[in-house]
Amino acid sequence: MDSSNQIKICLVLPSLYGGGAEKMMSNLANHFAEKKLSVDLIIFGKRTHFDNYINKDVNLIFFNKQRAIYGVLPLISYFREEKPSSVLVTMPYMSIVTIAAKILSFQKIHVVIRQPNYLSLNVDKVFCKKCYFYLVSRIYNLGDSVIGISKGVSSDLEELGVENVKTIYNPVFNTRLLEIAKGNVDFSMIRGTALFIGVGRLVKQKNFTLLLDAFSIVRKGMDAQLLILGKGPDLKDLEEHADQLNIKGDVVFLGHVMNPMPYIKKSDVLVVSSLWEGFGNIIVEALSVKTQVVSTDCHSGPREILDNGKYGFLTNLNNASDMAFVMMKAYKNKKDPGLLFQRSKMFDVNHISSLYLNELIEE
């Protein structure tokens, strides 16, 4: 790849607020810059404190737009003036805007679309799902290639009519992950009993109600504590539910935490209670610090990461008693920590970034 210094790669994101898609795209941008590629990272929104996680060699461009549709004209201008060799974009609405901007710019640009979640499941607020799926699949087929972040996500796209789909897992593991896990944080809320942890946005998909129900059963059989890291619209309902279950004194809602890794490392078991997961970055992060993992056997990232239960524990969907049993099993009969760490390295940024480069750089 001797010509890499002549190649300009552009990555397009709505914001840098620290969600899973943003984190993975940032990982890719940083790695491409480390490989001495010319990298532009376009952010449709405004600057945030998460900018500090971006490599200084990445050219950050902010459009300062509140809605994606308002970024079409700035993106057209960027394509005409900068003429990037290739573009990587994630999320359906951002992909639609990017494809539209490419067409209207009349530039020959190689566009790779990354789908970060189940398209068919993540559409609660869509008025006409059939029309939406048709539109997105037609737009995706105008791209040069489409990447699903798990085999399940790729299959879902193909069933909706998307062509030229490839599976590339998320670039999660890097040495920085291990370093930030050593960070100094306040553990004063932890009693020193069995410690379970759940991490994610407090929304329907993550199904934290199930985790609370399961933990209430665990609590009847052993002394334990549950940390929940994340914010979202379900917070009040979850707090009330914990109160109704009489476990409020054993559940700590920590809200959004900039660096969850020290808490994950300190915990005995990470529990993922999701209804579905495109991939499940938090699972790889837990494996990297040798924390046991329990996850619902949902579509479909967790099963793929945990290799059908070889590297963690899978439970039935929406079954609190089964989840409670498996949580206690994971605490008492731990998987080999060294095995967990080695599994996390299968999702190494270096390896996975090279797979993305193969898609972005036309030979």
C-alpha positions in Angstrom: 0.0 0.0 0.0 2.8 2.4 -1.0 0.4 4.9 -2.4 -1.4 5.4 0.9 -0.1 9.0 1.3 -2.0 10.0 -1.8 -5.2 8.5 -0.6 -7.8 10.6 1.3 -10.3 8.7 3.4 -13.3 10.5 4.8 -15.5 9.1 7.7 -18.9 10.7 8.3 -20.6 10.8 11.7 -23.6 12.7 13.1 -21.8 13.5 16.3 -19.0 12.6 18.8 -21.2 12.0 21.8 -19.7 8.6 22.6 -22.2 6.1 21.4 -21.1 2.6 20.1 -21.1 3.6 16.4 -19.2 6.9 17.2 -16.7 5.0 19.3 -16.0 2.4 16.6 -15.7 5.0 13.8 -13.3 7.0 15.9 -11.2 3.9 16.5 -11.0 3.4 12.7 -10.1 7.1 12.1 -7.4 7.0 14.7 -5.9 3.8 13.3 -6.0 5.1 9.7 -4.1 8.2 10.8 -1.5 6.1 12.6 -1.0 4.3 9.3 -0.1 7.7 7.8 -3.2 7.9 5.7 -4.9 11.2 5.1 -8.0 11.1 7.2 -10.9 13.6 7.4 -13.5 12.9 10.1 -16.7 14.9 9.3 -19.0 15.6 12.2 -22.4 17.0 11.3 -22.9 18.3 14.8 -20.8 20.5 17.1 -17.6 20.0 19.1 -17.8 18.0 22.4 -15.3 16.8 25.0 -15.1 13.5 23.1 -13.0 15.3 20.5 -10.0 14.6 22.9 -10.2 10.9 21.9 -9.4 11.7 18.3 -5.8 11.3 17.0 -4.2 14.8 16.4 -3.4 13.7 12.8 -7.1 13.2 12.0 -8.5 16.3 10.3 -11.8 17.1 12.2 -14.4 19.0 10.3 -17.6 20.2 12.0 -20.6 21.2 10.1 -22.4 22.5 13.2 -25.8 21.3 12.0 -28.6 20.2 14.3 -30.2 17.8 11.7 -28.6 15.5 9.2 -30.6 16.9 6.2 -28.9 20.3 6.8 -25.5 18.7 6.2 -26.2 17.8 2.5 -25.0 21.1 1.0 -21.8 21.3 3.2 -21.1 17.7 2.3 -21.6 18.4 -1.4 -19.1 21.3 -1.2 -16.6 19.1 0.7 -16.8 16.4 -1.9 -16.3 18.9 -4.8 -13.4 20.7 -3.1 -11.5 17.9 -1.3 -12.3 15.0 -3.7 -11.8 12.1 -1.1 -10.9 8.8 -2.6 -13.4 6.9 -0.4 -16.0 7.5 2.3 -17.1 5.4 5.2 -20.5 6.2 6.7 -22.6 4.6 9.4 -26.3 4.6 10.3 -29.2 4.6 7.7 -30.1 8.3 7.8 -26.4 9.4 7.5 -26.0 6.9 4.6 -28.9 8.4 2.8 -27.5 11.9 3.2 -24.1 10.8 2.1 -25.2 9.0 -1.0 -27.4 12.0 -2.0 -24.4 14.4 -1.5 -22.2 12.1 -3.7 -24.7 12.0 -6.5 -25.3 15.8 -6.4 -21.5 16.5 -6.2 -20.9 14.6 -9.5 -17.8 13.2 -8.0 -16.5 9.7 -8.4 -16.2 8.6 -4.7 -16.0 5.0 -3.4 -18.7 4.8 -0.7 -18.7 2.1 2.0 -21.8 1.9 4.2 -21.6 0.4 7.7 -24.8 -0.9 9.3 -24.4 -0.8 13.1 -27.6 -2.6 14.2 -30.6 -4.7 13.1 -32.3 -2.6 10.5 -35.6 -4.6 10.7 -35.7 -4.4 14.6 -34.6 -0.8 15.2 -37.5 1.0 13.7 -40.1 1.6 16.4 -40.7 5.2 15.4 -41.0 4.6 11.6 -44.5 5.3 10.2 -44.4 3.0 7.2 -41.8 0.2 7.8 -42.1 -1.3 4.3 -41.5 2.0 2.6 -38.6 2.7 4.9 -37.0 -0.7 4.3 -37.5 -0.3 0.5 -35.9 3.2 0.6 -32.9 2.2 2.7 -32.2 -1.0 0.7 -32.3 1.0 -2.6 -30.0 3.7 -1.1 -27.6 1.1 0.3 -27.4 -0.6 -3.1 -26.1 2.7 -4.5 -23.0 2.3 -2.3 -20.0 0.4 -3.4 -20.2 -2.1 -0.5 -22.1 -2.6 2.7 -20.7 -3.8 5.9 -22.8 -5.6 8.6 -21.1 -5.6 12.0 -22.2 -9.2 12.7 -23.3 -12.2 10.6 -26.8 -11.6 12.0 -26.9 -8.0 10.9 -25.6 -8.9 7.4 -28.3 -11.6 7.0 -31.0 -9.1 8.1 -29.8 -6.7 5.4 -29.8 -9.4 2.7 -33.3 -10.4 3.7 -34.4 -6.7 3.1 -32.9 -6.7 -0.4 -29.5 -5.2 0.3 -26.7 -6.6 -2.1 -23.0 -6.8 -1.8 -23.0 -7.2 2.0 -19.9 -8.3 3.9 -19.5 -9.0 7.6 -16.7 -7.2 9.5 -16.8 -7.2 13.3 -16.2 -4.1 15.3 -12.7 -2.8 16.1 -12.9 -2.8 19.9 -9.7 -4.1 21.4 -6.6 -1.9 21.8 -4.0 -1.3 24.4 -5.6 2.0 25.3 -8.6 0.0 26.6 -6.4 -1.8 29.1 -4.8 1.5 30.2 -8.1 3.3 30.9 -9.3 0.3 32.8 -6.6 1.2 35.4 -8.2 4.7 35.9 -8.9 6.0 39.4 -12.6 6.1 40.1 -14.8 6.3 43.2 -15.7 2.7 44.4 -17.1 3.9 47.7 -20.6 2.7 46.7 -19.3 -0.9 46.5 -19.7 -3.1 49.6 -17.3 -5.9 48.7 -20.0 -8.5 47.9 -20.6 -10.3 44.6 -20.8 -7.4 42.1 -22.8 -7.5 38.9 -22.8 -4.7 36.3 -25.0 -3.6 33.4 -23.9 -0.9 30.9 -25.8 0.9 28.2 -28.5 3.4 27.3 -31.6 3.1 29.4 -33.9 2.3 26.5 -36.2 -0.5 25.4 -33.6 -2.4 23.4 -31.3 -2.8 26.4 -34.2 -4.3 28.5 -32.8 -3.3 31.9 -36.2 -4.3 33.5 -35.2 -7.9 32.9 -31.9 -7.4 34.6 -33.6 -5.9 37.7 -36.1 -8.8 37.8 -33.2 -11.4 37.5 -31.1 -9.6 40.1 -34.0 -9.6 42.6 -34.0 -13.4 42.3 -30.2 -13.5 42.6 -30.5 -11.4 45.7 -32.7 -14.0 47.4 -30.0 -16.6 47.1 -26.8 -14.6 47.8 -25.5 -11.3 49.0 -24.9 -9.2 45.9 -24.9 -5.7 44.4 -25.8 -4.4 41.0 -24.3 -1.3 39.2 -26.1 0.2 36.3 -24.1 2.6 34.1 -25.9 4.7 31.6 -28.6 7.3 31.1 -31.8 7.4 29.0 -35.6 7.9 29.1 -36.2 4.7 31.1 -34.3 5.8 34.2 -37.3 6.9 36.4 -39.2 3.7 35.5 -36.2 1.5 36.3 -35.7 3.2 39.7 -39.3 2.7 40.5 -39.2 -0.9 39.4 -36.1 -1.5 41.7 -38.1 0.0 44.6 -41.1 -2.3 43.9 -38.8 -5.3 43.9 -37.3 -4.2 47.2 -33.8 -4.2 45.8 -33.3 -0.4 45.7 -30.6 -0.6 48.4 -28.6 -3.1 46.4 -28.8 -1.3 43.0 -26.7 1.7 42.2 -27.6 3.8 39.2 -24.4 5.7 38.3 -25.8 7.5 35.2 -23.5 8.2 32.2 -19.9 7.4 33.0 -17.2 8.8 30.7 -14.9 5.8 31.4 -16.8 2.6 32.4 -13.8 0.3 32.1 -12.6 0.5 35.8 -16.1 -0.4 36.9 -16.3 -3.3 34.5 -12.9 -4.5 35.6 -13.9 -4.3 39.3 -17.1 -6.2 38.7 -17.4 -10.0 38.8 -20.0 -10.3 36.0 -21.2 -8.1 33.2 -24.8 -8.8 32.4 -26.3 -7.9 29.0 -30.1 -8.1 29.0 -30.8 -6.8 25.5 -33.7 -7.7 23.2 -31.2 -7.4 20.3 -27.6 -6.4 19.7 -26.0 -5.7 16.4 -22.7 -6.6 17.9 -22.2 -5.8 21.6 -19.0 -3.8 22.1 -19.3 -3.9 25.9 -19.0 -7.6 25.8 -15.5 -7.4 24.1 -14.5 -4.7 26.6 -15.5 -6.9 29.5 -13.6 -9.9 28.1 -10.5 -7.7 27.7 -10.3 -7.1 31.4 -11.2 -10.7 32.2 -14.7 -10.0 33.6 -17.2 -12.8 33.2 -20.1 -12.1 30.8 -23.7 -13.2 30.9 -25.9 -12.2 27.9 -29.3 -12.9 26.5 -29.1 -15.1 23.5 -30.6 -12.3 21.4 -30.1 -11.5 17.7 -27.1 -12.0 17.3 -23.8 -10.2 18.2 -23.5 -11.7 21.8 -23.7 -15.3 20.6 -21.1 -14.6 17.9 -18.7 -12.9 20.2 -19.1 -15.5 22.9 -18.9 -18.3 20.3 -22.1 -20.1 21.4 -21.2 -19.9 25.1 -17.5 -20.9 24.9 -16.3 -17.5 26.3 -19.3 -16.5 28.3 -22.8 -17.5 29.4 -26.0 -17.2 27.3 -29.5 -17.0 28.7 -33.0 -17.2 27.2 -34.6 -14.0 26.1 -37.0 -12.3 28.6 -36.6 -15.1 31.2 -35.7 -13.6 34.6 -35.4 -16.9 36.4 -33.1 -18.4 33.7 -31.0 -15.2 33.7 -30.7 -15.3 37.5 -29.6 -18.9 37.5 -26.9 -18.2 34.9 -25.8 -15.0 36.7 -25.1 -17.1 39.8 -23.5 -19.8 37.7 -21.2 -17.3 36.1 -20.2 -15.9 39.5 -19.5 -19.4 41.0 -18.1 -21.3 38.0 -16.0 -18.7 36.2 -14.6 -19.2 32.7 -10.8 -19.1 32.4 -9.8 -15.4 32.5 -6.9 -16.0 30.2 -9.3 -17.5 27.6 -11.5 -14.4 27.9 -8.6 -12.1 27.3 -7.4 -14.0 24.2 -11.0 -13.9 22.8 -11.1 -10.1 23.2 -8.0 -9.8 21.0 -9.8 -11.4 18.1 -11.5 -8.0 17.8 -8.2 -6.1 17.7 -8.3 -2.7 16.0 -5.2 -3.4 13.9 -6.6 -6.5 12.3 -10.1 -5.2 11.8 -9.0 -1.8 10.5 -7.1 -3.6 7.7 -10.3 -5.3 6.7 -12.0 -2.0 6.4 -9.1 -0.6 4.4 -9.5 -3.4 1.9 -13.1 -2.2 1.4 -12.2 1.5 1.2 -9.1 1.3 -1.0 -9.8 0.1 -4.5 -6.8 -1.8 -5.9 
